[in-house]
Amino acid sequence: MMKIGCVIAYSKGHNNYGTSLQGYALVRKIQELGYDVEIIEYIKQLSLIDKIKYVINAIRAGEIKVLKRKAWGKRAYRHPGYIQGLTLRTQAVDAYKSKKLIPYFHRYTGFKALSEGSLNYDTVVVGSDQVWTPLSLPNKFFNLLFVKDSVRKVSYASSFGVSHIPDFQQKATGHYLDRFYKISVREQRGKEIVDSLSHQQALVVADPTLLLTREEWEKEIAENISESTAQNVARTKGTPYIFCYLISPNKEARIQTQRLKDETGLPMITIRHMEQYREIDETIGDEAPYAVDPNDFVRYISKAQYVCTDSFHCTVFSTLFHRPFMTFYRTSHQVRSNRNSRIDSLFEILGINKSHIFKDDILKIKEPIDWRMVDNNLEKLRLDSLKFLKTALK
């Protein structure tokens, strides 16, 4: 049996639901194709010079805000109640990872061990999510620069996360792209970047979470329900609610979501403070559960009357479960490092009405979506994506 090494977006204590779900979905689908799969975990041993280079790269790439967020952490020390909530969330997500991802981990400590370890695999696959951001270039991990030349390298639904690669990185980006056997990306803009900076021709494919059908996700969340969420589901069973999942500090998104609540009279369930504590989040939502694992997250979306979000994967699951939703951009298109292309690409490929990207009126969330057309487009995308994966791995 051929052995596949998977490089997925993962970091200890990271609580992003979409990251965990797409990692699980990719591993599951590769296993279903008949391959032995390991997830490659890289424990870095960076020198002071390496760390300085990383910071310089971040500054030049316009990603210094990411470093600031990491440096300041969650700033939870100011908010004791948040510390308790964050602990519950981390425990829930860690329990999910312990069951769904960590059993497949193979740890490599230091770059030399990582590079030599690549010889353990017939093919190394990287994807999905925002693994090729300008910030990640120097680490030589997500771009598979650690993988030996003799080992096949495949990208599945990788995302650059940005609409433009900084000028100083374009040559290096083209270099690592040219080392791949097959490249697929998640967004149309990603394809344009690959096609222009390398000798490769990329294919736009489905995010791994979309490789599973709605029926498969329904079975997944029915079989894996936490005790705390079982209690919440029982309490809210049959009761319509708004589900709110906002990651960015966008104040307007919160104002508009509150307006939807006021207009409909529906209670709101919200997942608060995902990247860091934000005081405004304390005013949003009738319920704000913390002990929520990735499957619980999908379950809340699947039963919601309306969904308000600025999350790509929350939008994905709203689409899979035919939930009326409104997606907010996290940043303006005028910001060069904006990561809006993934939303635009999803809407374009699936044929979703653009009125469900917020512009001026939250009540447009009620405008109908042609779910039959969306499902037809999704089925074609899913079949093409699985065909790519089969061809790239065989």
C-alpha positions in Angstrom: 0.0 0.0 0.0 1.3 3.4 -1.0 2.1 5.8 1.9 1.0 9.4 1.8 2.3 12.1 4.1 -0.2 15.0 4.7 0.9 18.5 5.6 -2.1 20.3 7.0 -2.7 23.5 8.9 -2.2 22.5 12.5 -0.8 24.1 15.6 -1.2 23.0 19.3 -3.9 24.9 21.1 -5.3 26.4 17.9 -9.1 26.5 18.1 -10.1 27.4 14.6 -12.9 25.0 13.7 -12.5 25.2 9.9 -8.8 24.3 10.1 -9.6 21.0 12.0 -12.5 20.1 9.8 -10.7 20.5 6.5 -7.7 18.5 7.9 -10.0 15.7 8.9 -11.9 15.7 5.6 -8.7 15.6 3.5 -7.2 12.7 5.5 -10.5 10.8 5.4 -10.9 11.1 1.6 -7.3 10.0 0.9 -7.9 7.0 3.2 -11.1 6.2 1.3 -9.0 6.1 -1.9 -7.1 3.2 -0.3 -3.9 4.9 0.9 -2.0 4.6 4.2 -1.9 8.2 5.6 0.3 10.0 8.1 0.0 13.6 9.1 3.5 15.2 9.2 4.0 17.2 12.4 7.0 19.6 12.3 8.5 20.7 15.6 10.7 23.6 14.7 14.1 24.3 16.2 14.8 27.8 15.0 17.9 29.8 15.6 17.9 33.5 16.5 18.8 34.3 12.9 15.9 32.2 11.6 13.5 34.1 13.9 14.9 37.5 12.8 14.5 36.4 9.1 10.9 35.4 9.9 10.1 38.8 11.4 11.7 40.7 8.6 9.8 38.6 6.0 6.5 39.4 7.9 7.2 43.1 7.9 8.1 43.2 4.2 5.1 41.1 3.3 2.7 43.4 5.2 1.8 40.7 7.7 3.1 42.4 10.8 -0.4 42.5 12.3 -0.3 38.7 12.5 2.9 38.9 14.5 1.4 41.5 16.8 -1.6 39.2 17.4 0.7 36.3 18.3 2.9 38.5 20.5 0.0 39.9 22.5 -1.7 36.5 22.6 -5.3 36.3 23.7 -4.7 39.1 26.3 -6.9 36.9 28.5 -5.2 38.0 31.7 -7.5 41.0 31.7 -10.6 38.9 31.5 -10.7 36.0 34.0 -14.1 34.8 32.7 -12.6 34.5 29.3 -9.7 32.4 30.6 -12.3 29.8 31.8 -14.2 29.9 28.6 -11.1 29.6 26.4 -10.0 26.6 28.5 -13.3 24.8 27.8 -13.0 25.6 24.1 -9.4 24.3 23.9 -10.3 21.2 25.8 -13.2 20.5 23.4 -11.2 21.1 20.2 -8.2 19.1 21.6 -10.5 16.2 22.3 -11.7 16.3 18.7 -8.1 16.4 17.4 -7.1 13.6 19.7 -9.7 11.4 18.1 -9.8 12.5 14.5 -6.2 13.8 13.7 -3.5 13.0 16.3 -3.7 9.2 15.9 -2.2 9.8 12.4 0.6 12.1 13.4 4.2 11.4 12.8 6.4 13.9 14.6 9.7 15.2 13.2 11.8 17.5 15.3 14.2 19.9 13.5 14.5 20.6 9.8 17.0 17.9 9.1 14.8 15.1 10.6 11.8 16.6 8.7 13.7 16.5 5.4 15.1 13.0 5.8 11.6 11.9 7.0 10.1 12.9 3.7 11.7 9.7 2.2 9.2 7.7 4.3 6.4 8.6 1.8 5.6 7.9 -1.8 3.9 11.2 -2.0 3.5 14.3 0.2 0.3 16.2 -0.1 -0.2 19.7 1.3 -3.6 21.4 1.8 -6.0 22.9 2.3 -6.6 26.3 3.9 -4.3 29.3 3.9 -1.1 27.4 3.9 0.8 29.5 1.3 0.4 32.9 2.9 3.4 35.3 2.4 4.1 34.8 6.1 4.8 31.1 5.8 7.4 31.2 3.0 10.6 31.1 5.1 9.5 28.0 7.1 9.9 25.7 4.1 7.1 23.5 5.4 3.8 24.2 3.8 5.5 24.9 0.5 7.2 21.4 0.8 10.7 22.7 0.3 11.7 20.1 3.0 10.6 17.3 0.7 13.4 15.5 -1.2 13.4 15.8 -5.0 12.7 12.1 -5.4 9.4 12.3 -3.5 6.3 13.3 -5.4 4.7 16.6 -4.2 1.0 17.3 -4.6 -1.1 20.3 -3.6 -4.7 19.8 -2.8 -6.8 23.0 -2.5 -4.0 25.1 -1.1 -4.7 28.7 -0.6 -2.4 31.7 -0.7 -4.8 33.6 1.5 -4.1 36.8 -0.3 -4.8 38.3 -3.8 -1.3 39.4 -4.4 2.2 37.9 -3.7 4.6 40.6 -2.6 7.1 41.5 -5.4 10.1 40.3 -3.3 8.6 36.9 -2.9 7.5 36.2 -6.5 10.7 34.4 -7.7 10.9 32.2 -4.6 7.2 31.4 -4.9 7.6 30.3 -8.5 10.6 28.2 -7.5 8.7 26.1 -4.9 5.6 25.8 -7.1 7.8 24.3 -9.9 8.8 21.4 -7.7 5.3 20.1 -7.5 4.0 17.2 -9.6 0.4 18.4 -9.5 -1.1 21.6 -8.1 -4.7 22.3 -7.2 -5.9 25.5 -5.4 -9.0 26.5 -3.6 -9.6 29.9 -5.3 -9.6 31.2 -8.8 -7.1 33.9 -7.7 -4.8 31.2 -6.5 -4.8 29.6 -9.9 -3.9 32.9 -11.5 -1.0 33.3 -9.1 0.3 29.7 -9.9 -0.1 30.1 -13.6 1.6 33.5 -13.7 4.6 32.8 -11.4 5.4 29.2 -12.3 5.5 26.7 -15.2 2.5 24.9 -13.7 -1.1 25.0 -14.6 -3.3 24.8 -11.4 -6.8 23.5 -11.1 -9.4 25.0 -8.9 -10.9 22.3 -6.6 -13.3 22.0 -3.7 -12.2 22.7 -0.2 -11.8 19.3 1.5 -14.9 19.9 3.7 -16.9 20.0 0.4 -15.7 16.6 -0.6 -18.0 15.1 2.0 -21.7 15.3 1.1 -24.3 16.8 3.4 -25.4 13.2 4.2 -21.9 12.3 5.2 -21.6 15.3 7.5 -25.0 14.6 9.0 -23.8 11.1 9.9 -20.6 12.5 11.3 -22.2 15.0 13.6 -24.9 12.5 14.7 -22.3 10.0 15.7 -20.0 12.4 17.4 -21.9 14.6 19.8 -20.4 16.0 23.0 -22.3 15.9 26.3 -22.5 19.7 26.6 -23.8 20.1 23.0 -26.3 17.3 23.5 -27.8 19.4 26.3 -27.9 22.5 24.2 -29.4 20.6 21.3 -32.1 19.2 23.5 -32.9 22.6 25.0 -33.1 24.3 21.6 -34.8 21.5 19.7 -37.5 22.8 17.5 -36.7 26.4 18.5 -35.5 28.6 15.6 -32.3 30.6 16.3 -29.7 32.8 14.6 -26.1 31.4 14.7 -23.4 34.1 14.8 -19.8 33.3 14.1 -17.6 36.4 13.6 -13.8 36.1 13.8 -12.6 39.6 12.8 -13.2 42.7 14.9 -15.7 44.1 12.4 -18.1 46.3 14.5 -20.5 46.8 11.6 -21.0 43.0 11.3 -22.1 42.8 14.9 -24.4 45.8 14.6 -26.1 44.2 11.6 -26.4 40.8 13.2 -28.0 42.4 16.2 -30.4 44.2 13.8 -31.4 40.8 12.4 -32.1 39.5 15.9 -34.2 42.6 16.6 -36.2 42.4 13.3 -36.9 38.6 13.6 -37.2 38.3 17.4 -35.2 35.1 17.3 -32.7 34.2 20.0 -29.0 34.1 19.0 -26.3 31.6 19.7 -22.8 33.0 19.2 -19.3 31.7 19.3 -17.3 34.6 20.9 -13.7 35.7 21.0 -12.2 33.3 18.4 -8.9 35.0 17.8 -8.7 37.2 20.8 -10.9 38.8 23.5 -13.1 41.6 22.1 -15.3 43.5 24.5 -18.1 44.1 22.0 -18.6 40.3 21.7 -19.9 40.3 25.3 -23.0 42.2 24.1 -23.8 39.8 21.2 -25.9 36.7 21.6 -28.4 35.1 24.1 -26.2 32.0 24.4 -22.4 31.9 24.0 -21.3 28.3 24.6 -17.5 27.7 24.8 -17.4 23.9 25.1 -17.9 23.6 21.4 -15.8 21.2 19.3 -15.7 21.2 15.4 -18.5 18.8 15.0 -20.6 20.8 17.4 -19.8 23.9 15.3 -21.2 22.1 12.2 -24.3 21.0 14.2 -25.1 24.6 15.2 -24.9 25.7 11.6 -27.0 22.8 10.3 -30.0 23.6 12.6 -29.9 27.4 12.4 -32.7 29.5 11.0 -30.1 32.1 9.9 -26.3 32.2 9.9 -24.2 35.4 10.1 -20.5 35.0 9.7 -17.2 36.3 8.3 -15.8 32.7 8.2 -15.1 30.8 5.0 -15.8 27.4 6.5 -19.0 28.7 8.2 -20.1 29.9 4.8 -19.2 26.5 3.4 -21.3 24.6 5.9 -24.2 27.0 5.6 -24.2 26.2 1.9 -24.0 22.5 2.4 -27.0 22.6 4.8 -29.0 25.1 2.8 -29.1 27.6 5.6 -30.0 31.3 4.8 -26.8 33.1 5.6 -25.0 36.5 5.3 -21.2 36.6 4.9 -19.2 39.6 5.9 -15.8 40.4 4.4 -13.1 40.6 7.1 -11.3 43.5 5.5 -11.8 45.9 2.6 -10.8 44.9 -0.9 -8.6 48.0 -0.9 -6.3 46.3 1.6 -3.7 44.6 -0.5 -3.2 41.7 1.9 -7.0 41.1 2.1 -8.2 37.5 2.1 -11.6 38.0 0.4 -10.8 36.1 -2.7 -11.8 32.7 -1.1 -15.3 34.0 -0.5 -15.6 35.5 -3.9 -14.4 32.3 -5.6 -16.8 30.1 -3.6 -19.8 32.3 -4.5 -18.7 32.3 -8.2 -18.0 28.6 -8.6 -21.2 27.5 -6.8 -23.4 30.3 -8.3 -24.5 31.7 -5.0 -26.4 35.1 -5.1 -23.9 37.8 -4.3 -26.6 39.6 -2.2 -25.5 37.1 0.6 -22.2 39.0 0.8 -23.0 41.9 3.1 -23.1 45.3 1.4 -25.7 47.5 3.1 -28.7 45.5 4.4 -28.7 42.5 6.7 -32.3 41.7 5.7 -31.1 40.6 2.3 -30.3 37.4 4.1 -33.9 36.4 3.4 -33.4 36.6 -0.4 -33.8 33.2 -1.9 -30.9 31.0 -3.1 -31.3 28.6 -5.9 -30.2 25.6 -3.9 -30.8 23.2 -6.8 -28.4 25.1 -9.0 -25.9 25.4 -6.1 -26.1 21.6 -5.5 -25.6 20.8 -9.2 -22.5 23.1 -9.3 -21.2 21.6 -6.1 -21.6 18.0 -7.3 -19.6 18.7 -10.5 -16.9 20.5 -8.5 -16.8 17.5 -6.1 -16.5 15.0 -8.9 -13.7 17.0 -10.7 -11.9 17.4 -7.4 -11.9 13.7 -6.5 -10.8 12.9 -10.0 -7.8 15.3 -9.5 -6.9 13.7 -6.2 -7.1 10.1 -7.6 -5.0 11.0 -10.6 -2.4 12.9 -8.6 -1.9 10.1 -6.1 -1.9 7.0 -8.3 
